[in-house]
Amino acid sequence: MIFLLCLMSEKEFYITERIHIKNMVSHCCVILLKEKFQDLGITVKDITLGNACITYNSREFNHRKINEILGKYGFSLLKNKDEKLVSEIKVAVVELIHQLNNVNSIVRKSDYLVEKLGYSYPHLSKVFSDHEHITLEKFIINHKIEKIKHLLDDDEYSLSEIAYMMDYSSVQYLSNQFKKITGITVSQYKKGSEITTRSIDDL
């Protein structure tokens, strides 16, 4: 009986909750955090980009300590509604541009984000700009250019096909934007420029 009571009292100290995490934009982040949490004795029930459901002993951990753990790896807890929305926007942009792998033209970015997140595009754009150092439009462009680099490296599609896939109205429009962001032309990049691809986490 005493042993049973001890087990019951021990369970009272365990908390299961879903936390929202800033800067999780790739599956590498998911793998890293799951491993680090479990190493520390925090049970990960499920974890995806931007959030995790965890169980932990409240005598050993609290939000401050969990935030300190996240901070060691470039992440942090999201607390207010707008911060969570910004994180969801980033995840949605990464999904759209890097993970859907459409061979057809990607859907219009505004349509995808509105449908995915349930807010108007102007609202999403304003919230993003209020909390980040760049605009939502620039953030999306940076990711598109990075995806274009990978497509060029793969050498599987023509530039016309890439322009269509990445929702550019013309090759010229893609080329102009590529040079504006990278400082070099598409041709220079394909010839082996010193400009390299960047990690999604760094965009």
C-alpha positions in Angstrom: 0.0 0.0 0.0 2.8 2.4 0.9 4.5 1.6 -2.4 1.3 2.3 -4.3 0.8 5.6 -2.6 4.4 6.6 -3.4 3.8 5.8 -7.1 0.6 7.9 -7.1 2.3 10.9 -5.4 5.2 10.6 -7.8 2.9 10.9 -10.8 1.5 14.1 -9.4 4.8 15.8 -10.2 4.7 14.9 -13.9 3.3 17.5 -16.4 2.3 16.8 -20.0 1.9 19.8 -22.2 2.4 21.0 -25.7 5.1 23.7 -26.0 5.6 26.0 -29.0 9.2 26.5 -30.2 10.8 29.3 -32.1 13.2 28.7 -35.0 12.3 25.1 -35.8 12.3 25.2 -39.5 13.8 21.9 -40.6 13.5 18.2 -39.8 17.1 18.3 -38.4 15.7 20.5 -35.7 13.1 17.9 -34.8 15.7 15.1 -34.6 18.1 17.3 -32.5 15.6 18.4 -30.0 14.0 15.0 -29.6 17.4 13.5 -28.8 18.4 16.3 -26.4 15.0 16.2 -24.5 15.2 12.4 -24.1 18.8 12.5 -23.0 17.7 14.8 -20.1 14.8 12.6 -19.1 12.0 14.6 -20.8 9.6 12.3 -22.6 8.7 13.4 -26.1 5.2 12.1 -27.0 5.3 13.8 -30.4 7.3 16.6 -32.0 6.9 18.4 -35.3 8.2 21.7 -36.8 7.3 24.4 -34.3 5.9 22.4 -31.4 6.3 19.4 -29.2 4.2 17.5 -26.7 6.4 16.6 -23.7 6.1 15.0 -20.3 8.5 16.1 -17.5 9.0 16.1 -13.8 8.0 19.5 -12.5 10.5 19.1 -9.6 13.3 19.0 -12.1 12.1 21.2 -14.9 10.0 24.3 -15.5 9.5 26.6 -18.4 12.6 28.7 -17.5 14.9 25.6 -17.5 13.3 24.2 -20.7 13.9 27.6 -22.4 17.5 27.4 -21.3 17.8 24.0 -22.8 16.3 25.3 -26.1 18.6 28.3 -26.0 21.7 26.2 -26.2 20.7 25.1 -29.7 19.3 28.3 -31.0 15.6 27.8 -30.1 13.3 29.4 -27.5 9.8 29.0 -26.1 7.0 30.9 -27.8 4.5 32.4 -25.4 2.2 34.9 -27.0 -0.2 34.4 -29.9 1.7 36.5 -32.5 5.0 34.7 -31.8 3.3 31.4 -32.3 1.7 32.6 -35.6 5.1 33.9 -36.9 6.5 30.4 -36.2 3.6 28.8 -38.0 4.2 31.1 -41.0 7.8 30.1 -41.2 7.0 26.4 -41.1 4.3 26.9 -43.8 6.7 28.7 -46.1 9.3 25.9 -45.7 6.7 23.3 -46.4 5.5 25.1 -49.5 8.8 25.8 -51.0 11.2 23.0 -49.8 9.1 20.1 -48.9 6.0 19.8 -51.2 8.3 18.9 -54.1 5.7 19.8 -56.7 6.7 19.2 -60.3 4.0 21.6 -61.3 4.0 25.3 -60.4 3.8 25.9 -56.7 0.4 27.3 -55.6 0.3 31.0 -55.0 2.1 31.7 -51.7 -0.6 33.9 -50.4 -3.3 31.4 -51.2 -1.4 28.6 -49.5 -0.6 30.6 -46.3 -4.2 31.9 -46.0 -5.7 28.4 -46.4 -3.1 26.8 -44.1 -3.2 29.4 -41.3 -6.7 30.8 -41.5 -5.8 34.5 -41.6 -5.8 37.1 -44.4 -2.4 37.6 -46.2 -2.2 41.3 -45.1 -2.7 40.2 -41.4 0.0 37.5 -41.8 2.4 40.0 -43.4 1.9 42.6 -40.7 2.4 40.2 -37.8 5.5 38.8 -39.5 7.0 42.2 -40.1 6.3 43.3 -36.5 8.3 40.4 -35.1 11.0 39.7 -37.6 13.9 41.8 -39.1 12.6 41.3 -42.6 9.2 41.3 -44.3 7.3 38.2 -45.1 7.7 38.8 -48.8 11.5 39.0 -48.5 11.5 35.9 -46.3 9.6 34.0 -49.0 11.9 35.3 -51.7 15.0 34.2 -49.8 13.6 30.7 -49.6 12.6 30.6 -53.2 16.1 31.6 -54.3 17.6 29.0 -52.1 15.4 26.3 -53.6 16.3 27.5 -57.1 20.0 27.0 -56.2 19.3 23.4 -55.3 17.3 22.9 -58.5 20.2 24.4 -60.5 22.7 22.1 -58.7 20.6 19.0 -59.4 20.7 20.0 -63.1 17.4 18.1 -63.7 15.2 20.9 -65.0 15.7 23.8 -67.5 15.6 27.3 -66.2 12.2 27.7 -67.9 10.9 24.7 -66.0 12.3 26.0 -62.7 10.7 29.4 -63.3 7.3 27.7 -63.8 7.8 25.4 -60.8 8.7 28.3 -58.5 5.8 30.5 -59.7 7.7 33.1 -61.7 6.0 34.7 -64.6 9.1 34.5 -66.8 12.7 33.4 -66.8 13.7 37.0 -67.0 11.8 37.8 -63.8 13.5 34.8 -62.0 16.9 35.8 -63.3 16.5 39.4 -62.2 15.4 38.4 -58.7 18.2 35.8 -58.4 20.9 38.4 -59.2 19.3 41.0 -56.9 19.4 38.5 -54.0 22.7 36.7 -54.6 24.7 39.4 -56.5 25.5 37.1 -59.4 23.7 35.9 -62.5 22.2 32.4 -62.8 24.8 31.6 -65.4 27.6 32.6 -63.1 26.2 30.4 -60.4 26.0 27.4 -62.7 29.6 27.9 -63.8 30.7 27.4 -60.2 30.5 30.7 -58.4 31.8 30.9 -54.8 28.2 31.6 -53.7 27.0 28.5 -52.0 23.7 27.2 -50.8 22.5 28.1 -47.3 20.9 26.0 -44.6 17.1 26.6 -44.3 17.7 27.3 -40.6 19.9 30.3 -41.5 17.4 32.0 -43.8 
